[in-house]
Amino acid sequence: MILFRTPTHRLFVACILLFPLLSACTAFSAWDTSWQRGDAPPPAPLAVERSPVPAASEMPAGEIPVAAPQLPDTVDPPLPDPGRPPVVSQGDISYENTTITEDVVWSGSVLVRGYLVIASPATVRIEPGTVVRFMKSLLSRQTPRLVVMGRLHCNGSAGQPVRFTPNVARPERGDWGGILLLSSEKRNQLDHVLIEGATAGIEAGFSTLSATDVAIRRCTVGMLLRDSSASLSAASVDDCETGLELLDSEVDLRDSALSSNQRGIVARRTTLVLLAVSLRENQQSGVTALDCRVRFTSCQLAANGGGGAHLAESEGNISGSRFVANRGVGLELVSSRLKVQGSLFTATAGDGMRVNDGRSLVWGNSFEGNSGYNLAISGHDRIVAVGNWWGSDQESSIAAKLLDGTKDPRGGRVEFFPWLVQRPVNVP
């Protein structure tokens, strides 16, 4: 049988087949117009189902899983502390995340946002009374700091010191990074300078530094030196977690004071010369040294909570110094070779001096008024400690304040005869 024999038949069948499609198009057009007028709710968004990235163990052999791309985090600008508002919004000289390549002189007010690098061989000279303030840049969350690869000369005066400080009221530890001397072997000079509120007031690596009348306060570390050489006089460091931290360096410190820190001086593999230096009222030890060469002359270590000085595997000389009212021990020597002479050990809340071997010599000193023993030896050696004043000229009284093998079989011997019958006149 042959269908659609005539054109009329074919037209009739085509109309029947196309009618449902035309009706659907008409309905959709009417619905779309009503949605635009607001008579009908908008269409629901298409739901796109994301297929999870399969684990590497579930991937076919030879295929590598590709993680979805991650958008970088946006950098939110640092929010100011409402309790410590910025001191200034602009300085006479201002920098933001930049490098100085030519010599420059600073005076008045300098504001540094973010980092500032003094490149080699540039020199920055700072005039008396200049205040250098640091604050975070709006472009970074990083702590602001000054990096010196060239040379820094601070020419302050006693009445007009150069001041390095964060740009906030009431500076606190870590408000800015501090001054970093980075392989700056030219002689950096800091005279009459105040540094406060830094992570490390002065940090030096493979650098040379000379400073006079530098005051560092409320920093995490007052001064941190690595493989560096420093000559410091009339310095003061207070209210820091660590006053001086010295590693593989050479330091000459004179006529200076470190007080009210958690730790006074911490040194390793360093040559440390102290002349007329006061270490007072530090919460832990005044000086802690390991594998160092030391020379203490006319120093005072007083009222330190963890002892006056703890020297391990070190050598050198201590003379004319005062160990007064420390807690635990005035001077502790562990596997060290020192000459200890002409010094005072008194009012210790514990032992005046403690050693673990006989490699040191102790003479011409005064031991008196210590609540523990005047001298205690914990090793099996014999220590020579003749010619000292022990607070008495009676042998029984002297022996009672010495801890050695006569009281503890594990201890060695203290050779204290002959002793002085009065306090030596050269003891401070």
C-alpha positions as CSV (number, residue, x, y, z in Angstrom):
1,M,0.0,0.0,0.0
2,I,1.3,3.5,-0.9
3,L,0.7,6.3,1.7
4,F,0.1,10.0,0.8
5,R,-0.9,9.4,-2.7
6,T,-2.0,13.1,-3.2
7,P,-0.5,16.4,-2.1
8,T,-3.6,17.1,0.0
9,H,-3.0,13.9,2.0
10,R,0.6,14.9,2.6
11,L,-0.3,18.4,3.9
12,F,-3.0,17.0,6.2
13,V,-0.5,14.6,7.8
14,A,2.2,17.3,8.2
15,C,-0.2,19.6,10.1
16,I,-1.1,16.8,12.5
17,L,2.5,16.1,13.3
18,L,3.6,19.8,13.7
19,F,0.6,20.9,15.9
20,P,2.1,19.7,19.3
21,L,5.4,21.4,18.6
22,L,3.8,24.7,17.7
23,S,1.6,24.6,20.8
24,A,4.6,24.1,23.1
25,C,6.5,27.0,21.5
26,T,3.4,29.3,22.0
27,A,3.1,28.3,25.7
28,F,6.8,28.9,26.4
29,S,6.7,32.3,24.8
30,A,3.7,33.3,26.9
31,W,5.3,32.0,30.1
32,D,8.6,33.9,29.3
33,T,6.6,37.2,28.8
34,S,4.7,36.7,32.1
35,W,8.0,36.1,34.0
36,Q,9.5,39.4,32.6
37,R,6.3,41.2,33.8
38,G,6.7,39.6,37.3
39,D,3.5,37.4,37.0
40,A,5.5,34.2,37.4
41,P,8.6,33.2,39.4
42,P,12.0,33.3,37.7
43,P,13.4,30.0,36.5
44,A,15.5,28.0,38.9
45,P,19.2,28.1,38.3
46,L,20.7,25.1,36.6
47,A,22.4,22.8,39.1
48,V,25.9,21.8,38.1
49,E,27.1,18.7,39.8
50,R,30.9,18.7,40.4
51,S,32.6,15.4,40.3
52,P,35.1,14.9,43.0
53,V,38.7,14.5,42.0
54,P,39.5,10.8,42.5
55,A,42.3,9.8,44.8
56,A,45.6,8.7,43.2
57,S,45.0,5.1,44.2
58,E,41.6,5.2,42.3
59,M,43.0,6.6,39.1
60,P,43.7,4.4,36.1
61,A,47.3,3.5,35.6
62,G,49.3,6.3,33.8
63,E,46.9,9.1,34.7
64,I,47.8,12.0,37.1
65,P,45.0,13.6,39.2
66,V,44.7,17.4,38.7
67,A,43.5,19.5,41.6
68,A,41.1,22.3,41.0
69,P,42.9,25.7,40.8
70,Q,43.0,27.7,44.0
71,L,42.6,31.5,43.9
72,P,45.3,33.4,45.9
73,D,44.3,34.8,49.2
74,T,43.6,38.5,49.2
75,V,45.8,40.6,51.5
76,D,43.7,42.4,54.0
77,P,45.2,45.7,55.2
78,P,46.4,45.6,58.8
79,L,43.9,46.9,61.3
80,P,45.2,49.6,63.7
81,D,45.0,48.8,67.4
82,P,42.4,51.2,68.7
83,G,44.2,51.4,72.1
84,R,47.5,52.4,70.4
85,P,46.7,54.6,67.4
86,P,49.4,55.7,64.9
87,V,51.6,58.6,66.1
88,V,52.0,60.2,62.6
89,S,50.5,59.6,59.2
90,Q,53.4,61.1,57.2
91,G,57.0,61.9,57.9
92,D,59.4,64.6,56.6
93,I,60.9,61.7,54.7
94,S,58.8,58.6,53.9
95,Y,59.5,55.2,52.4
96,E,57.4,52.1,51.5
97,N,58.9,48.7,50.5
98,T,61.9,50.3,48.8
99,T,65.7,50.1,48.4
100,I,68.2,53.0,48.9
101,T,71.1,52.8,46.4
102,E,72.7,56.2,47.0
103,D,74.1,58.0,50.0
104,V,71.4,60.0,51.9
105,V,71.1,62.1,55.1
106,W,68.1,61.8,57.3
107,S,66.8,64.5,59.7
108,G,63.5,65.4,61.4
109,S,60.8,62.6,61.1
110,V,61.3,59.5,58.9
111,L,58.4,57.1,58.3
112,V,59.0,53.6,57.0
113,R,56.1,51.5,55.8
114,G,57.0,47.9,55.3
115,Y,60.7,47.3,54.5
116,L,63.6,49.6,53.7
117,V,66.9,48.2,52.4
118,I,70.1,50.2,52.4
119,A,72.0,48.5,49.5
120,S,75.7,48.3,49.3
121,P,77.6,50.6,48.9
122,A,75.1,53.3,50.0
123,T,75.5,55.0,53.4
124,V,72.6,56.5,55.4
125,R,73.7,59.2,57.9
126,I,71.2,60.2,60.5
127,E,71.3,63.6,62.2
128,P,70.8,64.3,66.0
129,G,67.2,64.2,67.1
130,T,65.9,62.3,64.1
131,V,62.9,60.0,64.9
132,V,62.6,56.9,62.6
133,R,59.2,55.3,62.9
134,F,58.1,51.9,61.4
135,M,54.6,50.7,60.5
136,K,53.2,47.9,58.4
137,S,52.5,48.5,54.7
138,L,49.0,48.3,53.3
139,L,50.4,45.9,50.7
140,S,51.7,43.2,53.2
141,R,51.1,41.7,56.6
142,Q,54.8,41.4,57.2
143,T,56.5,43.1,60.1
144,P,58.4,46.3,59.0
145,R,62.1,46.4,59.3
146,L,65.4,48.1,58.3
147,V,67.9,46.0,56.4
148,V,71.4,47.4,56.1
149,M,73.7,45.9,53.4
150,G,75.6,49.2,53.0
151,R,76.4,51.3,56.0
152,L,74.5,53.0,58.8
153,H,75.8,56.0,60.7
154,C,73.7,57.4,63.5
155,N,75.1,60.7,64.8
156,G,72.9,61.4,67.8
157,S,73.9,63.4,70.8
158,A,73.4,63.0,74.5
159,G,70.6,65.6,74.5
160,Q,69.2,64.6,71.0
161,P,69.5,60.9,70.5
162,V,68.4,59.2,67.3
163,R,65.3,57.1,68.0
164,F,64.1,54.0,66.2
165,T,60.5,53.1,67.2
166,P,57.2,51.7,66.0
167,N,54.6,54.2,64.8
168,V,52.3,53.5,67.7
169,A,51.7,54.9,71.1
170,R,53.2,52.8,74.0
171,P,55.6,50.5,72.0
172,E,55.6,46.8,72.8
173,R,57.9,43.9,71.9
174,G,57.6,42.9,68.2
175,D,55.8,46.0,66.9
176,W,58.5,46.1,64.2
177,G,61.4,43.8,63.1
178,G,64.4,45.9,64.1
179,I,67.7,46.8,62.4
180,L,69.3,43.9,60.5
181,L,72.9,44.3,59.5
182,L,73.2,41.8,56.7
183,S,76.8,41.0,55.7
184,S,77.6,44.7,56.3
185,E,81.3,44.4,57.1
186,K,81.8,48.2,56.7
187,R,82.0,49.8,60.1
188,N,78.4,50.7,61.1
189,Q,78.4,53.4,63.8
190,L,75.6,54.0,66.2
191,D,76.1,56.9,68.7
192,H,73.4,58.1,71.2
193,V,70.6,55.9,69.9
194,L,67.3,54.6,71.4
195,I,65.7,51.5,70.0
196,E,62.4,50.2,71.3
197,G,59.5,47.8,70.6
198,A,61.4,45.6,68.1
199,T,61.7,41.8,67.6
200,A,65.5,42.2,67.6
201,G,66.7,45.7,68.3
202,I,69.9,45.1,66.4
203,E,70.6,41.9,64.5
204,A,73.9,41.3,62.8
205,G,75.1,38.5,60.6
206,F,78.7,38.6,59.3
207,S,78.8,42.3,60.1
208,T,80.9,44.9,62.1
209,L,79.3,47.3,64.6
210,S,80.5,50.0,66.9
211,A,78.1,51.7,69.3
212,T,78.3,54.2,72.1
213,D,75.4,55.2,74.4
214,V,72.8,52.9,72.8
215,A,69.7,52.2,74.8
216,I,67.5,49.2,73.9
217,R,64.3,48.5,75.7
218,R,61.1,46.4,75.4
219,C,62.4,44.2,72.6
220,T,62.2,40.4,72.3
221,V,66.0,40.3,71.9
222,G,68.0,43.4,72.5
223,M,70.9,42.5,70.3
224,L,71.5,39.3,68.3
225,L,74.9,38.7,66.7
226,R,76.0,35.9,64.5
227,D,79.5,35.7,63.1
228,S,79.9,39.3,63.8
229,S,82.2,41.7,65.6
230,A,80.9,44.4,68.0
231,S,82.5,47.1,70.2
232,L,79.9,48.5,72.6
233,S,80.3,51.1,75.3
234,A,77.8,52.9,77.6
235,A,75.0,50.6,76.4
236,S,71.8,49.8,78.3
237,V,69.4,46.9,77.6
238,D,66.3,46.4,79.7
239,D,62.9,44.8,79.7
240,C,63.8,42.3,76.9
241,E,63.4,38.6,76.9
242,T,67.1,38.3,76.1
243,G,69.5,41.2,76.5
244,L,72.3,40.0,74.3
245,E,72.4,36.7,72.3
246,L,75.9,36.1,70.8
247,L,76.8,33.2,68.4
248,D,80.2,32.7,66.9
249,S,81.1,36.4,67.5
250,E,83.6,38.7,69.1
251,V,82.1,41.2,71.5
252,D,83.8,43.9,73.6
253,L,81.2,45.5,76.1
254,R,82.3,48.2,78.4
255,D,80.6,50.5,81.0
256,S,77.2,49.1,80.3
257,A,74.1,47.7,82.1
258,L,71.7,44.9,81.4
259,S,68.8,44.8,83.8
260,S,65.2,43.5,84.3
261,N,65.4,41.2,81.3
262,Q,64.4,37.5,81.4
263,R,68.0,36.6,80.4
264,G,71.0,38.9,80.5
265,I,73.6,37.5,78.1
266,V,73.5,34.2,76.3
267,A,76.6,33.3,74.4
268,R,77.9,30.3,72.4
269,R,81.3,29.9,70.8
270,T,82.0,33.6,71.4
271,T,84.9,35.7,72.6
272,L,83.2,37.9,75.3
273,V,85.0,40.7,77.1
274,L,83.1,42.6,79.8
275,L,84.6,45.6,81.5
276,A,82.6,47.4,84.2
277,V,79.4,45.8,83.1
278,S,76.4,45.5,85.5
279,L,73.9,42.6,85.1
280,R,71.1,43.1,87.7
281,E,67.7,41.8,88.4
282,N,67.4,39.6,85.4
283,Q,64.8,36.9,85.9
284,Q,67.1,34.1,84.9
285,S,70.9,34.0,84.8
286,G,72.9,37.1,84.3
287,V,75.4,35.4,81.9
288,T,75.1,32.0,80.3
289,A,78.0,30.9,78.1
290,L,78.9,27.7,76.3
291,D,82.2,27.0,74.7
292,C,83.4,30.7,75.0
293,R,86.5,32.6,75.8
294,V,85.6,35.1,78.5
295,R,87.2,37.9,80.5
296,F,85.1,39.7,83.2
297,T,86.8,42.7,84.8
298,S,85.2,45.0,87.5
299,C,81.7,43.6,86.7
300,Q,78.7,43.3,89.0
301,L,76.2,40.5,88.7
302,A,73.5,41.1,91.3
303,A,70.0,39.9,92.2
304,N,69.6,37.7,89.2
305,G,66.9,35.1,89.7
306,G,68.7,32.2,88.0
307,G,72.2,32.8,89.3
308,G,75.0,35.3,88.5
309,A,76.9,33.4,85.8
310,H,76.8,29.9,84.3
311,L,79.9,29.0,82.2
312,A,80.2,25.6,80.5
313,E,83.1,24.3,78.5
314,S,84.6,27.8,78.6
315,E,87.9,29.4,79.6
316,G,89.3,32.7,80.6
317,N,89.6,35.0,83.6
318,I,87.3,36.7,86.1
319,S,88.8,39.5,88.3
320,G,87.7,42.3,90.5
321,S,84.0,41.5,90.1
322,R,81.0,41.3,92.5
323,F,78.6,38.4,92.7
324,V,75.9,39.7,95.1
325,A,72.5,38.5,96.2
326,N,71.9,36.1,93.3
327,R,69.6,33.2,93.6
328,G,70.8,29.6,93.3
329,V,74.5,30.2,92.7
330,G,76.7,33.2,92.3
331,L,79.1,31.6,89.8
332,E,78.9,28.1,88.3
333,L,81.7,26.5,86.3
334,V,81.0,23.3,84.3
335,S,84.0,21.6,82.5
336,S,85.7,25.0,82.3
337,R,89.2,26.4,82.9
338,L,89.1,29.8,84.6
339,K,91.2,31.9,86.8
340,V,88.9,33.5,89.4
341,Q,90.6,36.2,91.6
342,G,90.0,39.3,93.6
343,S,86.2,39.0,93.4
344,L,83.4,39.1,96.0
345,F,80.8,36.3,96.5
346,T,78.2,37.4,99.0
347,A,74.5,37.2,100.1
348,T,73.8,34.4,97.6
349,A,70.5,32.6,98.2
350,G,72.4,29.3,97.6
351,D,76.1,28.5,96.9
352,G,78.5,31.3,96.3
353,M,80.5,29.3,93.8
354,R,80.0,25.8,92.3
355,V,82.3,23.7,90.1
356,N,82.3,20.1,88.8
357,D,86.0,19.6,88.3
358,G,89.4,21.0,89.4
359,R,90.5,22.7,86.2
360,S,90.0,26.2,87.6
361,L,92.0,28.2,90.1
362,V,90.4,30.3,92.8
363,W,92.4,32.7,94.9
364,G,92.4,36.2,96.5
365,N,88.6,36.3,96.7
366,S,86.1,37.0,99.5
367,F,83.3,34.5,100.3
368,E,80.9,35.7,103.0
369,G,77.2,35.7,103.9
370,N,76.0,33.0,101.4
371,S,73.1,31.0,102.6
372,G,74.4,27.8,101.0
373,Y,78.1,26.7,100.8
374,N,80.8,29.2,99.9
375,L,82.3,26.7,97.5
376,A,80.9,23.4,96.3
377,I,82.6,20.8,94.1
378,S,80.5,18.0,92.6
379,G,83.2,16.1,90.7
380,H,86.0,13.8,91.9
381,D,88.8,16.3,91.2
382,R,90.7,18.4,93.7
383,I,90.3,22.1,93.2
384,V,92.9,24.6,94.5
385,A,91.3,27.5,96.3
386,V,94.0,28.8,98.6
387,G,94.5,32.3,99.8
388,N,90.8,33.3,100.0
389,W,88.9,35.0,102.7
390,W,86.0,32.6,103.8
391,G,84.3,35.0,106.2
392,S,86.2,33.6,109.2
393,D,89.8,32.7,110.2
394,Q,88.7,29.6,112.0
395,E,89.4,26.3,110.2
396,S,86.2,24.6,111.5
397,S,84.0,27.5,110.4
398,I,85.7,27.6,107.0
399,A,85.3,23.8,106.4
400,A,81.7,23.9,107.4
401,K,80.9,26.1,104.5
402,L,82.7,24.0,101.9
403,L,81.0,21.1,100.2
404,D,83.5,18.4,99.0
405,G,84.4,14.8,99.7
406,T,84.6,15.3,103.4
407,K,80.8,15.6,103.4
408,D,79.8,13.9,100.2
409,P,81.8,10.8,99.2
410,R,80.9,11.5,95.5
411,G,82.7,14.9,95.7
412,G,86.4,15.8,95.3
413,R,88.5,17.9,97.6
414,V,88.7,21.7,98.2
415,E,92.3,22.7,99.0
416,F,91.8,25.9,101.1
417,F,94.9,26.0,103.2
418,P,96.5,28.5,103.7
419,W,93.6,31.0,103.9
420,L,93.4,34.7,104.4
421,V,92.7,35.9,107.9
422,Q,90.9,39.1,106.8
423,R,89.1,40.4,103.8
424,P,91.5,41.3,101.0
425,V,91.7,45.1,100.4
426,N,91.6,44.7,96.6
427,V,88.2,43.0,96.6
428,P,85.5,45.4,95.4
